[in-house]
């Protein structure tokens, strides 16, 4: 249902990308906008004040940005006062009925692989003649995509656990769950709450695409009553997608459930590593559900190049491979990278977000030659390394006094790369897969990856 915001007093929580998009959109619709943020003081024509400056009883609605905790005083006060609380996605959903009523939404979540998969899904749809865009947690907000002059036929939403926590109204034609592993436990309180937020995506759809190779997903999908489509790296049964020898095949969206139709060759998936193949199957499931033919899916897979900072090869020189996987911000993602190598100089550390490192080290210890540690929670990794593989060398790189977060100096990463170069030999991989978030020392995971790449190039000139 479309909401009339004209004259409404709206408190936007957060002056970041999402909050600013919301403020601009509602301001155009005549709403009276205030923005609360404890770190940003002003943005593009809107006044911003700290959260303590506001009494929510003075507002008609509160719109919360991802990451704002449900126990924040402004939010608890709004709930107590009966003030409507929305997030940007539900707002976009309410405006969709007015702007693009025929537009269809499909959604995807998971601990890792979300961005590449929604981008590949959108590419498959476009290849099949459907105008589509990846949006949500991927960069472009859902609200911007709804308001776009492109009038997209389909939005492919990447949804984080934060976004799903606040989601109440949007509905999806189809939804997918890639994987569930401990992440953002500090925000959600415990793993079960985090997993529940992820699986709540199914409350908004009747058809789910699930990773049968992920035990957490498989267990939680069992009792769901909608249509289930499973994918895995194994030979698929009827109604599933999977891998047969060197082929990705579809047995879910075929006329005869006993037949199998080729989606692509495994080697056409780049990078050709297990989790990328799994993600390609998930994207294929969503695209097939939307009616895209198999040949269009194969062309999209052939032409698709994943985004930066996700297992991105920076340089190969002297038989040493330098890889930037700065987007591996949790142990599950880091493990996927490490298991794709044989002998690794591993660069790790940062903000662990409540995650534990024991299973990561246990799974990957045979691949690790040496470890270079940075960041606030590096000792979590060091402790497990000493306990499980005490013979592995651990190198600590201290934050150089000349290094300023977001500043011009690259001295921290230059020290990291220099230490790695001293220890790497032919056949080794130097891998930045931190298993942690970046905000203790960098602006973002992109900033961290960019600084690593620059230091690699400088070291090898």
C-alpha positions in Angstrom: 0.0 0.0 0.0 1.4 3.4 -1.0 1.9 5.8 1.9 1.3 9.5 1.6 4.4 11.1 3.2 3.4 14.7 2.4 3.8 16.7 5.6 4.8 13.7 7.7 7.6 14.1 10.2 10.2 11.4 9.4 13.2 10.5 11.5 15.9 8.7 9.5 18.4 6.7 11.5 21.7 6.9 9.8 23.3 9.4 7.5 25.2 6.9 5.4 24.3 5.8 1.8 20.9 4.3 2.7 19.8 7.1 5.0 20.7 9.8 2.5 18.8 8.0 -0.3 15.8 7.7 1.9 16.0 11.3 3.0 16.2 12.6 -0.6 13.3 10.4 -1.7 10.9 11.3 1.1 11.9 15.0 1.0 10.8 15.1 -2.7 7.5 13.7 -1.5 7.0 16.5 0.9 8.1 14.8 4.1 9.8 16.8 6.9 13.1 15.0 7.3 15.4 14.8 10.4 18.5 12.6 10.4 20.1 11.0 13.5 23.7 9.9 13.4 26.4 9.9 16.1 29.3 10.0 13.7 28.3 12.2 10.7 27.4 15.9 11.3 26.0 17.0 7.9 25.2 15.6 4.5 24.1 17.2 1.2 21.6 19.7 2.4 20.2 17.8 5.4 20.9 18.7 9.0 22.2 15.8 11.1 22.2 15.6 14.9 23.2 13.0 17.4 20.6 10.5 18.5 20.3 12.1 21.9 19.0 15.2 20.3 15.7 13.6 19.3 12.5 12.6 21.0 10.8 10.0 18.8 7.4 11.1 20.0 7.7 14.1 17.8 7.8 12.0 14.6 5.2 10.1 12.6 7.6 7.4 11.5 11.2 6.2 12.0 13.1 4.7 9.1 16.1 2.7 10.2 19.3 2.0 8.2 21.0 -1.4 8.2 23.2 -2.0 11.2 21.2 0.0 13.8 20.7 -2.3 16.7 17.2 -3.1 17.9 18.2 -2.1 21.4 19.1 1.4 20.4 17.2 3.9 22.7 15.6 5.7 19.7 14.2 2.4 18.4 13.0 1.1 21.8 11.4 4.4 22.5 9.7 4.3 19.1 8.4 0.9 19.8 7.1 1.9 23.2 5.4 5.0 21.7 3.8 3.0 18.9 5.7 4.9 16.2 5.9 3.2 12.9 9.3 1.7 12.1 10.3 0.9 8.5 13.5 0.1 6.7 14.5 1.2 3.2 13.4 -2.0 1.5 9.8 -1.9 2.9 9.7 1.8 1.9 10.8 0.9 -1.6 8.1 -1.8 -1.7 5.4 0.7 -0.7 6.5 3.0 -3.5 6.8 0.2 -6.1 3.0 -0.1 -6.2 2.9 3.6 -7.4 5.9 3.7 -9.7 6.4 0.2 -11.2 3.4 -2.0 -10.2 4.4 -4.8 -12.6 7.9 -5.0 -11.3 8.9 -8.4 -9.8 11.4 -8.9 -6.9 13.6 -11.9 -6.2 15.9 -12.1 -3.3 19.0 -13.8 -2.0 20.8 -14.1 1.3 23.7 -16.1 2.8 26.8 -15.5 4.8 29.0 -15.5 1.8 28.8 -15.2 -2.0 25.7 -13.0 -2.1 27.1 -10.2 -4.2 28.6 -12.3 -7.0 25.4 -14.4 -7.1 22.9 -11.6 -7.3 25.1 -9.9 -10.0 25.3 -13.2 -11.9 21.5 -13.7 -11.6 20.9 -10.2 -12.9 23.2 -10.9 -15.8 21.4 -14.1 -16.6 18.0 -12.3 -16.6 19.4 -9.6 -18.9 20.9 -12.2 -21.2 17.4 -13.8 -21.4 15.8 -10.5 -22.4 14.5 -9.4 -19.0 15.6 -5.9 -17.8 17.0 -6.5 -14.3 19.4 -5.1 -11.8 21.2 -6.3 -8.7 20.5 -4.1 -5.7 20.2 -3.9 -2.0 23.3 -4.8 0.0 25.3 -5.0 -3.3 25.7 -1.2 -3.6 22.7 0.3 -5.4 19.9 0.6 -2.9 16.5 -1.0 -3.6 14.8 2.4 -3.3 17.1 3.9 -6.0 16.3 0.9 -8.3 12.5 1.3 -7.8 12.8 5.0 -8.6 15.1 4.5 -11.6 14.0 5.7 -15.0 15.0 2.3 -16.3 11.7 0.9 -15.0 13.4 -2.5 -14.4 11.2 -5.6 -14.9 13.0 -7.4 -12.1 15.0 -6.4 -9.1 17.5 -9.0 -7.7 17.9 -8.1 -4.1 21.0 -9.0 -2.0 19.8 -8.9 1.6 22.0 -8.9 4.7 20.9 -10.2 8.1 20.5 -6.6 9.3 18.1 -5.8 6.4 16.1 -9.0 7.0 15.8 -8.2 10.7 13.9 -5.0 9.9 11.9 -6.4 6.9 8.1 -6.8 7.3 6.2 -6.0 4.1 8.2 -6.8 0.9 7.3 -10.0 -1.0 9.4 -12.0 -3.4 8.6 -14.2 -6.3 11.5 -16.4 -5.4 14.2 -16.4 -2.8 17.5 -18.2 -2.3 19.7 -19.1 0.7 23.3 -19.8 -0.1 24.9 -20.7 3.2 24.8 -19.9 6.9 27.9 -19.7 9.1 28.7 -17.6 12.2 28.8 -13.9 11.4 27.6 -10.7 13.0 27.1 -12.6 16.2 28.0 -9.5 18.2 25.0 -7.7 16.6 22.4 -10.5 16.7 23.4 -11.8 20.2 24.0 -15.4 19.2 24.3 -17.7 16.1 20.7 -18.9 16.3 19.3 -15.4 16.1 21.6 -14.6 13.1 20.5 -17.8 11.4 16.8 -17.0 12.1 17.2 -13.6 10.5 18.7 -15.2 7.4 15.9 -17.8 7.1 13.2 -15.2 7.6 13.6 -14.4 3.9 11.3 -17.4 3.4 8.5 -15.6 5.2 8.2 -13.4 2.1 8.1 -16.1 -0.7 6.5 -19.4 -1.7 9.5 -20.7 -3.6 13.0 -21.2 -2.1 16.3 -22.1 -3.8 18.5 -23.8 -1.2 22.1 -25.0 -1.0 21.8 -28.7 -0.1 25.6 -28.8 0.5 25.3 -26.5 3.5 24.1 -28.4 6.6 22.8 -25.3 8.3 20.6 -24.4 5.3 19.5 -27.9 4.7 18.4 -28.4 8.3 16.5 -25.2 8.5 14.8 -25.6 5.1 13.4 -29.1 6.0 10.3 -27.9 7.8 9.5 -25.0 5.5 6.3 -25.6 3.6 6.9 -23.8 0.3 8.4 -25.2 -2.9 12.0 -26.3 -2.4 14.6 -26.3 -5.2 17.9 -27.7 -4.0 21.4 -27.3 -5.6 24.7 -28.8 -4.7 28.0 -29.9 -6.2 26.8 -33.5 -6.3 24.9 -35.4 -9.0 21.4 -33.9 -8.8 18.2 -35.9 -8.2 14.9 -35.1 -9.9 13.9 -31.5 -9.0 17.5 -30.4 -8.3 20.4 -28.6 -9.9 23.9 -30.0 -9.6 27.1 -31.2 -11.2 27.6 -34.3 -13.4 31.3 -34.8 -14.2 32.4 -31.4 -15.7 28.9 -30.0 -16.3 26.4 -27.9 -14.4 23.0 -29.5 -15.0 19.3 -28.7 -14.4 16.8 -31.3 -13.3 14.5 -28.9 -11.5 13.1 -26.7 -14.3 12.6 -29.4 -17.0 9.6 -30.9 -18.6 10.6 -34.5 -17.8 12.1 -34.8 -14.2 14.1 -37.8 -15.5 16.0 -35.6 -18.0 18.9 -33.3 -17.3 19.7 -30.2 -19.3 23.2 -28.7 -19.5 23.6 -25.2 -17.9 27.3 -24.7 -18.5 30.7 -26.4 -18.2 32.4 -26.2 -14.8 35.4 -24.5 -16.4 33.3 -21.7 -17.7 32.7 -20.5 -14.1 35.4 -18.0 -13.1 37.1 -18.4 -10.7 36.7 -22.2 -11.1 36.5 -22.9 -7.3 33.8 -24.9 -5.5 32.0 -22.0 -3.9 31.8 -20.1 -7.3 30.3 -23.2 -9.0 27.8 -23.5 -6.2 26.9 -19.8 -6.5 26.5 -20.3 -10.3 24.0 -23.0 -9.6 22.1 -20.8 -7.2 21.9 -18.0 -9.8 20.8 -20.5 -12.4 18.0 -21.7 -10.1 16.7 -18.2 -9.7 17.0 -17.4 -13.4 15.3 -20.6 -14.5 12.5 -19.9 -12.0 12.1 -16.6 -13.8 11.9 -18.4 -17.2 15.3 -17.7 -18.6 16.4 -20.4 -21.0 19.5 -22.6 -20.6 21.4 -21.1 -23.4 21.1 -17.6 -22.1 22.3 -18.9 -18.7 25.3 -20.4 -20.3 26.2 -17.2 -22.1 25.9 -15.2 -18.9 28.2 -17.6 -17.0 30.7 -17.4 -19.8 30.8 -13.7 -19.9 30.5 -13.0 -16.1 33.5 -11.6 -14.2 33.1 -11.3 -10.4 33.6 -8.0 -8.7 36.8 -6.8 -7.2 38.3 -8.0 -3.9 36.8 -11.5 -4.2 39.6 -14.0 -5.0 41.0 -11.4 -7.3 44.5 -12.3 -8.7 46.6 -9.1 -8.4 49.9 -10.5 -9.7 51.7 -13.7 -10.7 55.5 -13.3 -10.6 58.4 -15.7 -9.9 55.7 -18.4 -9.6 54.2 -16.6 -6.6 50.5 -15.7 -6.9 49.2 -12.7 -5.0 45.4 -12.8 -4.3 43.1 -10.1 -2.9 40.1 -11.6 -1.1 39.5 -8.7 1.2 35.8 -9.4 0.9 36.4 -12.5 3.0 35.2 -10.8 6.2 34.3 -13.9 8.2 35.8 -17.3 8.8 33.5 -19.1 6.4 34.6 -16.9 3.4 38.3 -17.1 4.4 38.1 -20.9 4.5 36.7 -21.0 1.0 39.8 -19.0 -0.2 42.3 -21.0 1.8 41.0 -24.3 0.6 41.6 -23.2 -3.0 45.3 -23.0 -2.4 48.0 -25.5 -1.6 50.8 -23.5 0.2 49.8 -20.1 1.5 51.2 -17.1 3.2 47.9 -16.0 4.8 47.2 -12.4 5.7 44.4 -12.2 8.3 42.9 -10.2 11.1 40.6 -7.2 11.9 37.3 -7.1 13.6 36.0 -10.7 14.2 32.3 -9.6 14.9 32.0 -12.3 17.6 33.1 -15.1 15.3 35.4 -17.9 16.5 38.4 -19.1 14.5 38.8 -22.7 15.6 37.0 -24.4 12.8 38.6 -22.2 10.2 42.1 -23.2 11.3 41.1 -26.8 11.7 39.8 -27.0 8.1 42.7 -25.1 6.5 45.8 -25.7 8.6 47.4 -28.1 6.0 47.4 -25.2 3.5 49.1 -22.6 5.7 52.8 -22.0 5.4 53.0 -18.8 7.4 50.5 -16.3 8.8 50.7 -12.5 8.9 48.3 -10.9 11.4 46.9 -7.4 11.6 44.1 -5.7 13.4 42.2 -5.7 16.7 41.1 -9.4 17.0 44.2 -11.0 15.5 44.9 -12.8 18.7 41.8 -15.0 18.2 43.5 -16.4 15.1 46.9 -16.6 16.7 45.6 -18.6 19.7 44.1 -21.2 17.4 47.2 -21.4 15.3 49.4 -22.0 18.3 47.0 -24.6 19.6 46.5 -26.6 16.4 49.6 -25.9 14.3 52.3 -24.6 16.6 55.0 -25.1 13.9 53.4 -22.4 11.6 55.2 -19.1 11.8 53.1 -16.1 13.0 54.2 -12.6 12.1 52.6 -9.6 13.7 52.5 -6.3 11.8 51.9 -3.4 14.1 49.9 -0.4 13.0 52.6 2.1 11.9 52.4 5.5 13.6 52.4 7.1 10.2 49.3 5.1 9.2 46.0 6.9 9.5 42.7 5.2 8.8 41.6 6.5 5.4 44.7 8.6 5.0 47.4 8.6 2.3 49.9 6.3 3.9 50.1 2.7 2.8 52.8 1.8 5.3 50.8 -0.9 7.1 50.1 -2.9 3.9 53.6 -2.2 2.6 54.9 -3.8 5.8 52.5 -6.8 5.3 53.5 -7.3 1.7 57.2 -7.0 2.5 56.9 -9.6 5.2 55.0 -11.9 2.8 57.6 -11.5 0.0 60.4 -12.5 2.3 58.6 -15.8 3.1 57.1 -16.7 -0.2 58.8 -19.0 -2.7 57.9 -20.6 -6.1 54.5 -22.3 -5.9 53.2 -20.3 -3.0 50.1 -18.1 -2.8 50.1 -14.9 -0.8 46.5 -14.5 0.2 44.7 -11.6 1.8 41.6 -13.3 3.3 41.3 -11.6 6.6 38.3 -13.6 8.1 37.4 -10.3 9.8 35.9 -6.9 9.0 38.1 -4.0 8.2 36.8 -1.0 10.0 39.3 -1.0 12.8 42.1 0.0 10.4 40.5 0.8 7.0 37.5 2.6 5.6 36.1 -0.6 4.2 37.1 -4.0 2.8 37.5 -2.3 -0.6 40.0 0.2 1.0 41.9 -2.7 2.6 42.0 -4.6 -0.7 43.1 -1.5 -2.7 45.9 -0.8 -0.3 47.0 -4.4 -0.5 47.0 -4.4 -4.3 49.0 -1.1 -4.4 51.6 -2.5 -2.0 51.9 -5.7 -4.0 52.6 -3.8 -7.2 55.1 -1.5 -5.5 56.9 -4.4 -3.9 57.3 -6.3 -7.2 58.3 -3.3 -9.4 
